[in-house]
Amino acid sequence: MLETNEILGSMHIKWRWLLGLGILFVLLGMIGLGASFALTLASVLIFGIMLLIGGGYQFADAFRYSGWKSRLSHILIAVLYVIAGVIIMNDPMGASSIFTMMIAGALIAIGIVRIFMAFQMKQVRGWIWLLIGGIAAIVLGAMIVSEWPSSGLWVIGMFIAIEMLFAGWGMIMMALAARDLEKSATG
């Protein structure tokens, strides 16, 4: 089994940077929870911009190679990227509503599969956590659907904010573990 210092490497020397980054992520996550509508729209708009840029570059790239048999397919994909980007940019709230319904559907499907998996693994210790996770995913998906289309205005931003909170707390815990390693090495 690996020792803590083997896992963390030289992190114990600059743990304060990771701690600062973790605190920043927690603060941004808290702000994001308070501004989930704005965060949802910003993330959807950024996605639309990425599609436009990617489509533009792919379109230009299609003409770089002579004799390429898939040029038309490459152009078609580029055009589809640009069309999707334009649609998203013209109606980011509609796009976020559609994305949110896709997330809800994915959560419900994942929950069903997880529950099925839990019952398959009933003899294995800890199977109940698969069952609980499956039920939680279905409940989350159903909650999103029950509030749809208004949930499309805040769900994506809330999920991003929650992810930032968990990432921040994870960084903070890693930094504190590295700090403890530094203390034990010097003390």
Phi and psi in degrees as a GROMACS rama.xvg file:
@    title "Ramachandran Plot"
@    xaxis  label "Phi"
@    yaxis  label "Psi"
@TYPE xy
-75.2186  142.504  LEU-2
-77.6385  158.113  GLU-3
-57.2254  -42.6796  THR-4
-67.6513  -27.1535  ASN-5
-72.6215  -33.5735  GLU-6
-74.4212  -44.1004  ILE-7
-84.123  -15.44  LEU-8
58.7247  -130.846  GLY-9
-92.4499  14.0515  SER-10
-58.0991  -30.6877  MET-11
-62.9799  -19.3223  HIS-12
-76.033  -37.8799  ILE-13
-121.967  39.1337  LYS-14
-62.7831  -26.0031  TRP-15
-64.3732  -34.2035  ARG-16
-63.142  -44.503  TRP-17
-65.9772  -38.6011  LEU-18
-61.604  -45.7197  LEU-19
-61.0107  -42.3191  GLY-20
-64.2239  -41.7796  LEU-21
-61.7501  -43.7089  GLY-22
-62.8592  -42.1112  ILE-23
-59.5679  -45.0629  LEU-24
-63.494  -40.6736  PHE-25
-62.7535  -44.658  VAL-26
-63.0609  -44.4992  LEU-27
-63.6501  -38.6378  LEU-28
-63.1264  -40.7153  GLY-29
-65.9758  -42.134  MET-30
-62.2403  -43.0295  ILE-31
-61.075  -37.3279  GLY-32
-63.3035  -36.5566  LEU-33
-77.3411  -17.4327  GLY-34
-128.884  44.1866  ALA-35
-63.6248  -31.1898  SER-36
-63.2737  -49.6297  PHE-37
-63.4038  -40.1294  ALA-38
-66.3724  -37.9218  LEU-39
-61.7089  -50.9035  THR-40
-62.6592  -41.8402  LEU-41
-61.8169  -44.6995  ALA-42
-67.1333  -37.6561  SER-43
-67.7312  -42.3617  VAL-44
-63.6791  -41.2153  LEU-45
-61.4775  -41.3233  ILE-46
-61.4731  -42.5143  PHE-47
-61.4477  -42.8812  GLY-48
-62.7682  -42.3022  ILE-49
-61.1779  -40.1154  MET-50
-64.0004  -42.4041  LEU-51
-62.2048  -47.5905  LEU-52
-64.0372  -47.4257  ILE-53
-60.8654  -42.339  GLY-54
-64.5145  -41.2621  GLY-55
-62.3515  -46.0477  GLY-56
-65.0101  -40.0632  TYR-57
-66.1482  -37.8637  GLN-58
-61.2982  -47.8095  PHE-59
-63.1463  -38.4221  ALA-60
-64.9743  -29.4846  ASP-61
-61.973  -23.7935  ALA-62
-99.6868  6.15534  PHE-63
-80.219  -22.6492  ARG-64
-114.578  128.735  TYR-65
-86.8009  142.879  SER-66
75.8162  11.5964  GLY-67
-75.6866  124.492  TRP-68
-74.7906  -20.9451  LYS-69
-101.267  17.6411  SER-70
-57.7043  -45.1914  ARG-71
-62.6174  -40.6928  LEU-72
-63.5186  -41.9885  SER-73
-61.6187  -42.3731  HIS-74
-66.0027  -42.3286  ILE-75
-61.3471  -44.2794  LEU-76
-62.0381  -42.9857  ILE-77
-60.5593  -43.459  ALA-78
-63.6313  -41.4139  VAL-79
-63.1608  -40.1538  LEU-80
-59.6244  -46.8212  TYR-81
-65.4618  -43.2871  VAL-82
-60.6345  -46.4235  ILE-83
-61.3637  -41.4849  ALA-84
-63.0166  -42.1878  GLY-85
-64.8751  -43.4324  VAL-86
-60.3468  -45.6952  ILE-87
-63.3557  -43.3304  ILE-88
-66.8305  -34.1901  MET-89
-75.7459  -28.6315  ASN-90
-143.262  71.451  ASP-91
-64.023  -31.1341  PRO-92
-69.7635  -40.0139  MET-93
-64.1803  -41.7765  GLY-94
-63.7121  -42.5183  ALA-95
-65.3303  -32.3381  SER-96
-66.4058  -42.3682  SER-97
-66.3867  -46.3704  ILE-98
-59.252  -40.041  PHE-99
-64.5753  -40.8559  THR-100
-64.939  -35.4934  MET-101
-65.5421  -40.4453  MET-102
-62.5664  -44.4176  ILE-103
-60.5605  -45.3642  ALA-104
-61.1735  -41.6914  GLY-105
-64.2505  -42.9834  ALA-106
-60.4045  -44.6605  LEU-107
-63.7097  -45.3651  ILE-108
-62.7689  -44.0193  ALA-109
-61.5108  -42.1314  ILE-110
-60.8815  -44.0095  GLY-111
-62.1298  -45.8687  ILE-112
-63.992  -41.5508  VAL-113
-63.1824  -41.2075  ARG-114
-64.1018  -44.3987  ILE-115
-58.1617  -44.7654  PHE-116
-62.78  -39.4558  MET-117
-60.7771  -44.5158  ALA-118
-69.2902  -28.4826  PHE-119
-67.7674  -30.2752  GLN-120
-105.895  25.4865  MET-121
-57.7093  -26.5698  LYS-122
-80.4706  -11.8146  GLN-123
-91.2255  133.947  VAL-124
-60.8926  135.955  ARG-125
92.144  0.871524  GLY-126
-58.721  -27.4953  TRP-127
-61.7901  -28.6943  ILE-128
-69.481  -32.3622  TRP-129
-64.7038  -42.8878  LEU-130
-62.7577  -45.8798  LEU-131
-62.8052  -42.9689  ILE-132
-61.9984  -39.2339  GLY-133
-65.7699  -44.1556  GLY-134
-63.4788  -42.8158  ILE-135
-61.4447  -41.8719  ALA-136
-63.4492  -41.8808  ALA-137
-65.4747  -42.8063  ILE-138
-62.2265  -44.6491  VAL-139
-60.4492  -46.422  LEU-140
-60.7831  -42.9646  GLY-141
-65.9235  -37.5663  ALA-142
-62.8239  -42.0987  MET-143
-63.7785  -45.3377  ILE-144
-63.9027  -40.2958  VAL-145
-66.1756  -24.9031  SER-146
-100.331  2.42785  GLU-147
-72.3863  141.886  TRP-148
-89.2178  -8.15125  PRO-149
-64.5357  -27.3239  SER-150
-63.8266  -21.6168  SER-151
-65.2184  -15.6921  GLY-152
-88.1791  -13.746  LEU-153
-135.165  -20.0255  TRP-154
-61.8668  -47.8447  VAL-155
-61.5722  -46.2648  ILE-156
-61.7425  -40.4352  GLY-157
-64.5957  -42.8397  MET-158
-62.5714  -41.3241  PHE-159
-63.71  -44.1104  ILE-160
-62.9671  -43.377  ALA-161
-64.1638  -40.9147  ILE-162
-61.355  -41.2306  GLU-163
-64.674  -38.9095  MET-164
-61.4835  -48.2429  LEU-165
-65.0167  -41.1322  PHE-166
-62.4873  -43.0984  ALA-167
-62.2827  -46.584  GLY-168
-65.0647  -34.7423  TRP-169
-62.7814  -43.3636  GLY-170
-64.4238  -40.8471  MET-171
-61.3058  -45.1728  ILE-172
-64.6786  -39.8868  MET-173
-63.7347  -43.0791  MET-174
-63.0451  -41.1335  ALA-175
-67.3752  -36.2332  LEU-176
-63.987  -40.8356  ALA-177
-65.897  -38.1321  ALA-178
-62.2101  -44.4155  ARG-179
-62.1654  -36.179  ASP-180
-65.151  -40.8126  LEU-181
-62.6973  -43.436  GLU-182
-61.7276  -42.8912  LYS-183
-70.239  -28.3963  SER-184
-75.4614  -33.4204  ALA-185
-95.1086  -20.0952  THR-186
